[in-house]
Amino acid sequence: MKTMMSLDGTRIKRVSDEEASKLFNEEGFRYVPKSMWKEQVRDVDKPVETKEKSTETKNNKMSKAQKRYKRKQNN
């Protein structure tokens, strides 16, 4: 698979190697990096997800290691 862009920059396509050769020689396309296709074509409609910390489920329990340490101190 190759990534091709028209010379005027309006179309970006992913095509097979044979079709890429044809587009390059006959139809005025040029090779471009796959990252360009990812940014401008593939990921255009995807919403950007943001991770939010949820503070409402905070747990104040002691861990097992903390419990062992506390038991050891009391003996």
ABEGO torsion letter per residue (X at the ends): XBBBBBAAGABBBBBBAAAAAAAAAAAGBBBBBAAAAAAAAAAAABBBBBBBBBAAABBABBBAAAAAAAAAAAX
